Every structure is written in C-alpha cells, then in structure tokens.
Amino acid sequence: MARILVPLPDTDFDVTEVAVPWRLAVDAGHEVVFATEAGGAAPTADPRLLTGVIFGKLGAAPDALACYRALEQDAAFRAPLAWGDVDVLAYDGLLLPGGHAPGMRQYLGSAALQAQVVRFWGSGRPVGAICHGVLVLARAIDPATGASVLAGSRTTCLPAYMEWLAYLLTFWKLGRYYRTYPATVQAEVRGALADPAAFVRGPLTLGARGTAEDDGPAFVVEDGRYVSARWPGDAWLFGRRFLARLG
C-alpha cells in the first residue's frame, strides 16, 4: 500500500480531479492523505461544479459526483493536515489537482506549498498534476537551479483553447469565473519549461470525457515518474496512470 499526499485549497477545487483519483486510489488499497493551508477543517469543492455551472451544464459528470459524495465521508478528507506541517518525504506519491474558481488562488499561489513541492520533487517519487494543478509545479522554483522543477519535463495542462472557450461561453453571466489569472495556464506552464516544445497540447477536445470504462476521449502525458493531464475529462485515465507508477 502506498501513501499519497493531495494538497487542496479550502474551497473551489475541481470535483472530478480530486474525487476520481481518490476513488481509484482507495479502491486499489492505497492511503490518501489531504492537506490544506491551515488543516483541520474539511475543504469544499467549487459549488458550481456540483449543480452545473450554467443552465445545469459544464458541471461534474454523474460518476464524478458519486465519487465526491463518498469522498465527503472520508475521515482523512474531513480532517486534513496543514501544508507546512507535512513531512512530504513520508509519502510515496504527490497528486496535484486543479480547479479554476477564485478560491484556487490560495493553493496555486502558496509559497509554502511550492517549497514542499520542491522538496518532494527532489525525491524522485511519482508526481501527478492535472489542469491548473500543473501551475503548482510551474511555480515551484528549485533554489539550487533558480528554475521551475518542471523545467526539464514534458507536460500538458489545461490548453488555452479550452480556457478561452469556457470563458467565452459564460462571461456574460459569470464574468472571469473561468479566467483564474490574466495569463492562461498554458502560457505560464510553457514559460516555465526550458524547452517550450516540451509542452504537449493533446488532441482537440470539445466536450467528450473519458469514463471509468472508456479512456477513448482522454489524454495524458507521461514523462518518467511524472504524469500530467488537461482537464476533468482526463481524470479516470490520469488516476490510473499515476497509480501505475506507485507499483
């Protein structure tokens, strides 16, 4: 059994990108430990993703919602540790989920969390990041090199066309809900790479999602111990490929 660390913000994380990998991990017999900035209180997902972002659309799929309802009852989820108190080297894997709503900035911009990520990355153990979660790696600067820990890796993340499409479909109602930062996730991640060509956008996807039974629409990038994915539609495949690296 492996121990997997999953840092989260207090609120607004993506339902699917947390609950689906958690479901796969616990079903495989692994221990999943959660951590928030202060610890102690259960975090909450982006509420719009639970009910449908707009006109009941763009929210989490039913299978992911079922995983999240089970996750809410998990003892480790209800009593997370604090980022700064975690001994990251006591874990076998690190999983970095995403989310785009404003509450995610607490997690995506945390210098304390980035320092922990640098330490774990240096251990050579498996790391998985999906969607905005890749920004945590892009922003984690190794003091020994002055560069992002992600600099030498092949990676994907939320593609710019997906980010802009979601924004253009909803800005009239939700404003910048889908634009977490002025720069797109793709632009910032590519900028952190030593070779921008190491960013892999993946195939054009306009809504089809992978499921527990069908990986056809899903896409991940695998680079040694590191696995990355683009969006919630990749979560089932992403979770399986990440767990495969734990042995």
ZAMARGU-4260 file (C-alpha; in steps of 0.2 Angstrom, whole numbers, plus 5000, padded with zeros to 4 digits):
<rodrens>
0) 5000/5000/5000 | 5006/5017/4995 | 5003/5034/5004 | 4998/5048/4993 | 4998/5066/4998
5) 4984/5078/4990 | 4986/5096/4994 | 4970/5107/4992 | 4963/5124/4994 | 4950/5127/5007
10) 4937/5129/4993 | 4934/5129/4974 | 4944/5114/4969 | 4938/5104/4955 | 4926/5090/4960
15) 4931/5077/4947 | 4950/5080/4948 | 4950/5076/4966 | 4936/5063/4969 | 4940/5052/4954
20) 4959/5049/4958 | 4954/5047/4976 | 4941/5034/4972 | 4954/5024/4961 | 4967/5025/4974
25) 4957/5019/4989 | 4949/5005/4979 | 4967/4999/4975 | 4971/4999/4993 | 4981/5015/4995
30) 4980/5028/5008 | 4976/5046/5003 | 4980/5060/5015 | 4974/5078/5012 | 4982/5094/5017
35) 4975/5112/5017 | 4984/5128/5022 | 4979/5128/5040 | 4972/5110/5041 | 4959/5103/5052
40) 4943/5108/5043 | 4936/5098/5028 | 4939/5108/5011 | 4925/5110/4999 | 4924/5109/4980
45) 4918/5123/4968 | 4899/5123/4972 | 4895/5127/4954 | 4903/5110/4948 | 4891/5101/4959
50) 4875/5109/4952 | 4880/5114/4934 | 4890/5129/4930 | 4876/5137/4919 | 4859/5131/4914
55) 4864/5115/4923 | 4879/5112/4910 | 4898/5111/4912 | 4897/5103/4929 | 4904/5087/4935
60) 4898/5071/4927 | 4887/5059/4937 | 4900/5046/4940 | 4912/5060/4947 | 4898/5067/4958
65) 4895/5050/4966 | 4914/5049/4970 | 4913/5066/4978 | 4899/5061/4989 | 4909/5046/4995
70) 4924/5057/4997 | 4915/5069/5009 | 4913/5055/5021 | 4931/5050/5021 | 4940/5053/5038
75) 4956/5059/5030 | 4946/5072/5019 | 4937/5078/5034 | 4952/5081/5045 | 4966/5087/5033
80) 4984/5091/5038 | 4992/5108/5036 | 5004/5111/5022 | 5018/5117/5032 | 5017/5103/5045
85) 5018/5089/5032 | 5033/5078/5030 | 5032/5076/5012 | 5046/5063/5012 | 5034/5051/5022
90) 5023/5049/5006 | 5025/5038/4991 | 5016/5050/4978 | 5011/5068/4976 | 4995/5072/4967
95) 4991/5090/4962 | 4973/5093/4957 | 4966/5108/4948 | 4951/5120/4948 | 4948/5137/4941
100) 4937/5147/4953 | 4944/5161/4964 | 4947/5150/4979 | 4960/5141/4970 | 4972/5155/4971
105) 4976/5151/4989 | 4983/5134/4983 | 4990/5139/4966 | 5000/5154/4974 | 5006/5147/4990
110) 5025/5149/4993 | 5024/5137/5007 | 5016/5123/4997 | 5028/5127/4982 | 5043/5124/4994
115) 5035/5107/4999 | 5033/5103/4981 | 5051/5107/4978 | 5056/5095/4992 | 5045/5081/4986
120) 5050/5083/4968 | 5069/5081/4973 | 5065/5064/4980 | 5062/5057/4963 | 5045/5049/4968
125) 5029/5049/4957 | 5020/5066/4954 | 5004/5068/4946 | 4996/5085/4941 | 4980/5089/4931
130) 4973/5105/4924 | 4978/5120/4934 | 4987/5109/4946 | 5002/5109/4934 | 5004/5128/4939
135) 5009/5122/4956 | 5024/5113/4948 | 5027/5128/4936 | 5028/5140/4951 | 5039/5128/4962
140) 5056/5136/4960 | 5071/5125/4965 | 5083/5136/4974 | 5098/5125/4968 | 5094/5129/4949
145) 5083/5145/4950 | 5071/5136/4938 | 5055/5128/4940 | 5055/5110/4945 | 5045/5107/4929
150) 5059/5115/4918 | 5066/5099/4911 | 5049/5089/4909 | 5037/5085/4896 | 5020/5090/4901
155) 5002/5095/4897 | 4990/5106/4907 | 4973/5115/4903 | 4975/5120/4885 | 4972/5139/4881
160) 4958/5135/4869 | 4948/5126/4882 | 4951/5140/4895 | 4946/5153/4882 | 4931/5143/4876
165) 4924/5141/4893 | 4926/5159/4897 | 4918/5165/4881 | 4903/5154/4884 | 4900/5160/4901
170) 4907/5178/4904 | 4891/5186/4900 | 4884/5178/4916 | 4899/5173/4927 | 4912/5186/4922
175) 4930/5180/4924 | 4925/5164/4933 | 4935/5153/4920 | 4950/5165/4920 | 4959/5162/4936
180) 4974/5173/4931 | 4977/5186/4917 | 4988/5173/4908 | 4982/5157/4903 | 4988/5141/4911
185) 4996/5135/4895 | 5006/5151/4893 | 5013/5151/4911 | 5017/5132/4910 | 5026/5134/4893
190) 5035/5149/4900 | 5042/5138/4915 | 5049/5125/4903 | 5067/5125/4897 | 5061/5120/4880
195) 5043/5126/4876 | 5041/5112/4864 | 5040/5100/4878 | 5023/5106/4881 | 5010/5094/4873
200) 4993/5101/4870 | 4985/5085/4865 | 4971/5082/4853 | 4957/5094/4851 | 4943/5090/4863
205) 4926/5099/4863 | 4917/5090/4877 | 4919/5071/4876 | 4926/5064/4893 | 4934/5048/4897
210) 4925/5037/4910 | 4928/5023/4921 | 4925/5011/4906 | 4931/5021/4892 | 4948/5030/4890
215) 4945/5035/4872 | 4942/5053/4874 | 4955/5055/4887 | 4973/5061/4886 | 4988/5061/4897
220) 5007/5065/4896 | 5019/5053/4904 | 5037/5058/4907 | 5046/5045/4919 | 5039/5047/4936
225) 5028/5062/4931 | 5010/5061/4924 | 5000/5076/4918 | 4983/5079/4911 | 4972/5093/4904
230) 4955/5093/4912 | 4942/5084/4921 | 4938/5073/4906 | 4955/5065/4908 | 4953/5061/4926
235) 4950/5042/4926 | 4964/5039/4914 | 4975/5051/4924 | 4972/5042/4940 | 4976/5025/4933
240) 4992/5031/4925 | 4998/5039/4941 | 4994/5024/4952 | 5003/5013/4940 | 5019/5022/4945
245) 5017/5018/4963 | 5019/5000/4959
</rodrens>
